[in-house]
Amino acid sequence: MRTDDFDFHLPEELIADRPLEHRSGSRMLVINRATSSIHHRMFSDIQEYFEDDDLLVLNDTKVIPARVFSNDGAIELVVTNRPEPTLWDCLVRPGKKMKVGRTVNVGEATGTVTSILENGNRLIRWDREIDIHEHGSLALPHYMNRDSDSADLDRYQTVFAQEEGAIAAPTAGLHFTPEILKCLPHTFLTLHVGIGTFRPVKAENIEDHDMHSEQYALSKESANIINSAKRVTAVGTTCTRVLESLTRETKELTQTHGATDIFIYPGFQFNRVDRLLTNFHLPKSTLIMLVSAFAGKELTLQAYEEAVREKYRFYSYGDCMLIL
């Protein structure tokens, strides 16, 4: 299967670089897989699609201000992992200035590049801990073409975010308000969304793509709730990846944590996710491939064409689609 099979034309003006005034004010394109039909609704209508024995599963990861600049502004660091409080795994720009042994200063701390990883990231050892909330800012997706501001601190975060560690937001969850959640049976898992979610698929054939890995956790309480659910709606591709990773061999979930590099594309057999709420994704991305696996490639691309024609808002701050 070719990467180009998942391409589509998107006018630049449909890319949402700012959130709507109200979280739940987004439009919602509804796909019915059984009838191959497409309907146009509002996200605030979502309760109409749920019965008492349905369950929403949401990702409660919390986005950290992972973008940090050196004191002189010459070096940009995007923290992708912190194995230890004073050891950072970073995406670095410009990389040519950050060879092994090079030092960089952030606040009162001095960091030294100890190694260059296979993916080009740098491991930096600091002489003291750095308060990333004081020195960092949100690493907004590149397609927004802007730096984060004070409004993003609230809106590029779900209202139920709890567990710090994500570089990017689980965007399907951004539409929910506390009032809507109260009306829908739900539970949480955690997957820390990494920078790899935006990495383009460069392989000509999708099977040759090297999928990124992300950390997840599932509590005993949530595992029991999901096990007893009749129908599960995954909120976002992140929840989908965790649930399908954990049920590849058994449908019975237990308390667990780990990392997943599961790559879901057409031909994949879903074991636990019955319905999917998701935003609109980048052309030729692993995320649109996952959606195509769930809804079918032809129906997915048809829905995207319809969304473009009806001028839906795309990507992280954009509208959403519910796949039944």
ZIKA-V931385 format. One record per residue. N is the residue number from 1. RES is the residue in one letter. SS is DSSP state (a for helix, b for strand, c for the rest). D_FIRST is the distance of its C-alpha to the first C-alpha in Angstrom with 1 decimal. Layout:
<<N & RES & SS & D_FIRST> <N & RES & SS & D_FIRST>>
This chain:
<<1 & M & c & 0.0> <2 & R & b & 3.8> <3 & T & a & 6.8> <4 & D & a & 8.7> <5 & D & a & 7.4> <6 & F & a & 9.5> <7 & D & c & 12.5> <8 & F & c & 15.8> <9 & H & c & 19.4> <10 & L & c & 21.9> <11 & P & c & 25.5> <12 & E & a & 27.0> <13 & E & a & 29.9> <14 & L & a & 27.8> <15 & I & b & 27.1> <16 & A & c & 29.7> <17 & D & c & 31.5> <18 & R & c & 34.4> <19 & P & c & 34.7> <20 & L & c & 36.5> <21 & E & c & 40.1> <22 & H & c & 39.5> <23 & R & a & 36.6> <24 & S & a & 36.3> <25 & G & a & 36.6> <26 & S & c & 32.8> <27 & R & b & 31.3> <28 & M & b & 29.0> <29 & L & b & 26.5> <30 & V & b & 26.3> <31 & I & b & 23.5> <32 & N & b & 24.6> <33 & R & c & 21.7> <34 & A & c & 24.2> <35 & T & c & 25.4> <36 & S & c & 22.4> <37 & S & b & 25.2> <38 & I & b & 25.4> <39 & H & b & 28.8> <40 & H & b & 30.3> <41 & R & b & 32.4> <42 & M & b & 33.9> <43 & F & a & 33.0> <44 & S & a & 36.7> <45 & D & a & 36.0> <46 & I & a & 33.8> <47 & Q & a & 36.6> <48 & E & a & 36.6> <49 & Y & a & 33.3> <50 & F & c & 34.7> <51 & E & c & 37.1> <52 & D & c & 39.3> <53 & D & c & 37.2> <54 & D & b & 34.0> <55 & L & b & 33.1> <56 & L & b & 31.5> <57 & V & b & 30.1> <58 & L & b & 30.3> <59 & N & b & 29.7> <60 & D & c & 33.2> <61 & T & b & 32.2> <62 & K & b & 34.4> <63 & V & b & 33.4> <64 & I & c & 35.6> <65 & P & c & 36.8> <66 & A & c & 34.7> <67 & R & b & 35.3> <68 & V & b & 38.4> <69 & F & b & 40.3> <70 & S & c & 42.9> <71 & N & c & 46.4> <72 & D & c & 46.5> <73 & G & c & 43.2> <74 & A & c & 41.8> <75 & I & c & 39.1> <76 & E & b & 36.5> <77 & L & b & 35.3> <78 & V & b & 32.5> <79 & V & b & 33.2> <80 & T & b & 30.1> <81 & N & b & 32.1> <82 & R & b & 35.8> <83 & P & b & 36.2> <84 & E & b & 39.9> <85 & P & c & 42.0> <86 & T & c & 42.8> <87 & L & b & 39.5> <88 & W & b & 36.6> <89 & D & b & 33.1> <90 & C & b & 32.5> <91 & L & b & 30.2> <92 & V & b & 32.8> <93 & R & b & 33.5> <94 & P & c & 34.7> <95 & G & a & 33.5> <96 & K & a & 35.7> <97 & K & a & 38.8> <98 & M & c & 37.9> <99 & K & c & 38.3> <100 & V & c & 39.5> <101 & G & c & 43.1> <102 & R & c & 42.8> <103 & T & b & 44.5> <104 & V & b & 43.8> <105 & N & b & 46.1> <106 & V & b & 45.3> <107 & G & c & 48.4> <108 & E & c & 50.8> <109 & A & b & 48.1> <110 & T & b & 47.2> <111 & G & b & 43.8> <112 & T & b & 43.0> <113 & V & b & 39.7> <114 & T & b & 39.6> <115 & S & b & 36.3> <116 & I & b & 33.0> <117 & L & c & 29.9> <118 & E & c & 26.8> <119 & N & c & 24.9> <120 & G & c & 27.9> <121 & N & c & 29.7> <122 & R & b & 33.4> <123 & L & b & 35.5> <124 & I & b & 38.7> <125 & R & b & 41.9> <126 & W & b & 44.4> <127 & D & c & 48.1> <128 & R & c & 48.3> <129 & E & c & 46.2> <130 & I & c & 44.9> <131 & D & c & 44.9> <132 & I & a & 41.4> <133 & H & a & 42.6> <134 & E & a & 45.4> <135 & H & a & 43.6> <136 & G & b & 40.0> <137 & S & b & 38.2> <138 & L & c & 35.0> <139 & A & c & 31.9> <140 & L & c & 30.5> <141 & P & c & 27.0> <142 & H & a & 26.9> <143 & Y & a & 26.2> <144 & M & a & 29.6> <145 & N & c & 31.2> <146 & R & c & 34.3> <147 & D & c & 36.1> <148 & S & c & 36.7> <149 & D & c & 40.1> <150 & S & a & 42.3> <151 & A & a & 40.7> <152 & D & a & 37.3> <153 & L & a & 39.1> <154 & D & a & 39.4> <155 & R & a & 36.6> <156 & Y & c & 33.7> <157 & Q & c & 34.7> <158 & T & c & 34.5> <159 & V & c & 37.9> <160 & F & c & 37.3> <161 & A & c & 36.2> <162 & Q & c & 38.0> <163 & E & b & 36.3> <164 & E & b & 36.1> <165 & G & b & 33.2> <166 & A & b & 30.4> <167 & I & c & 29.6> <168 & A & c & 27.9> <169 & A & c & 28.8> <170 & P & c & 27.0> <171 & T & a & 27.1> <172 & A & a & 26.8> <173 & G & a & 30.1> <174 & L & a & 31.8> <175 & H & a & 32.8> <176 & F & c & 34.9> <177 & T & c & 38.7> <178 & P & a & 41.1> <179 & E & a & 42.5> <180 & I & a & 39.2> <181 & L & a & 38.4> <182 & K & a & 41.8> <183 & C & c & 41.0> <184 & L & c & 37.8> <185 & P & c & 37.6> <186 & H & b & 35.5> <187 & T & b & 35.0> <188 & F & b & 33.4> <189 & L & b & 31.3> <190 & T & b & 30.7> <191 & L & b & 27.6> <192 & H & c & 28.4> <193 & V & c & 25.8> <194 & G & c & 25.3> <195 & I & a & 24.6> <196 & G & a & 21.1> <197 & T & a & 20.1> <198 & F & a & 20.3> <199 & R & c & 18.7> <200 & P & c & 15.9> <201 & V & c & 12.5> <202 & K & c & 13.3> <203 & A & c & 10.7> <204 & E & c & 8.6> <205 & N & b & 5.6> <206 & I & a & 6.0> <207 & E & a & 7.3> <208 & D & a & 9.9> <209 & H & c & 11.3> <210 & D & c & 14.9> <211 & M & c & 15.7> <212 & H & c & 19.2> <213 & S & c & 21.9> <214 & E & b & 24.4> <215 & Q & b & 27.7> <216 & Y & b & 28.5> <217 & A & b & 31.6> <218 & L & b & 32.5> <219 & S & c & 36.2> <220 & K & a & 38.0> <221 & E & a & 39.1> <222 & S & a & 35.6> <223 & A & a & 34.2> <224 & N & a & 37.0> <225 & I & a & 36.5> <226 & I & a & 32.8> <227 & N & a & 33.6> <228 & S & a & 36.1> <229 & A & c & 34.1> <230 & K & c & 33.3> <231 & R & b & 30.4> <232 & V & b & 28.7> <233 & T & b & 27.4> <234 & A & b & 25.5> <235 & V & b & 26.5> <236 & G & c & 23.6> <237 & T & a & 20.4> <238 & T & a & 22.7> <239 & C & a & 24.6> <240 & T & a & 21.5> <241 & R & a & 20.2> <242 & V & a & 23.7> <243 & L & a & 24.3> <244 & E & a & 21.2> <245 & S & a & 21.8> <246 & L & a & 25.3> <247 & T & c & 24.7> <248 & R & c & 22.1> <249 & E & c & 25.2> <250 & T & c & 27.9> <251 & K & c & 28.4> <252 & E & c & 31.7> <253 & L & c & 31.5> <254 & T & c & 34.2> <255 & Q & c & 35.3> <256 & T & b & 33.1> <257 & H & b & 31.7> <258 & G & b & 29.3> <259 & A & b & 26.0> <260 & T & b & 22.4> <261 & D & c & 19.2> <262 & I & c & 17.1> <263 & F & c & 13.5> <264 & I & c & 12.6> <265 & Y & c & 9.3> <266 & P & c & 8.7> <267 & G & c & 10.2> <268 & F & c & 12.8> <269 & Q & c & 16.4> <270 & F & c & 18.8> <271 & N & c & 22.3> <272 & R & c & 24.6> <273 & V & c & 23.4> <274 & D & c & 24.5> <275 & R & b & 24.3> <276 & L & b & 23.0> <277 & L & b & 24.8> <278 & T & b & 22.9> <279 & N & b & 23.3> <280 & F & c & 21.1> <281 & H & c & 18.7> <282 & L & c & 17.6> <283 & P & c & 14.9> <284 & K & c & 11.7> <285 & S & c & 13.3> <286 & T & a & 12.7> <287 & L & a & 15.2> <288 & I & a & 13.6> <289 & M & a & 10.5> <290 & L & a & 13.3> <291 & V & a & 15.0> <292 & S & a & 12.2> <293 & A & a & 12.0> <294 & F & a & 15.8> <295 & A & a & 16.4> <296 & G & c & 13.5> <297 & K & a & 11.2> <298 & E & a & 13.5> <299 & L & a & 16.6> <300 & T & a & 15.7> <301 & L & a & 15.2> <302 & Q & a & 18.3> <303 & A & a & 20.1> <304 & Y & a & 19.3> <305 & E & a & 20.6> <306 & E & a & 23.6> <307 & A & a & 24.3> <308 & V & a & 24.3> <309 & R & a & 26.6> <310 & E & c & 28.9> <311 & K & c & 28.9> <312 & Y & c & 27.8> <313 & R & c & 28.1> <314 & F & b & 24.9> <315 & Y & c & 24.1> <316 & S & c & 26.5> <317 & Y & c & 29.7> <318 & G & c & 28.1> <319 & D & c & 28.0> <320 & C & b & 26.1> <321 & M & b & 24.3> <322 & L & b & 25.2> <323 & I & b & 22.8> <324 & L & c & 24.9>>
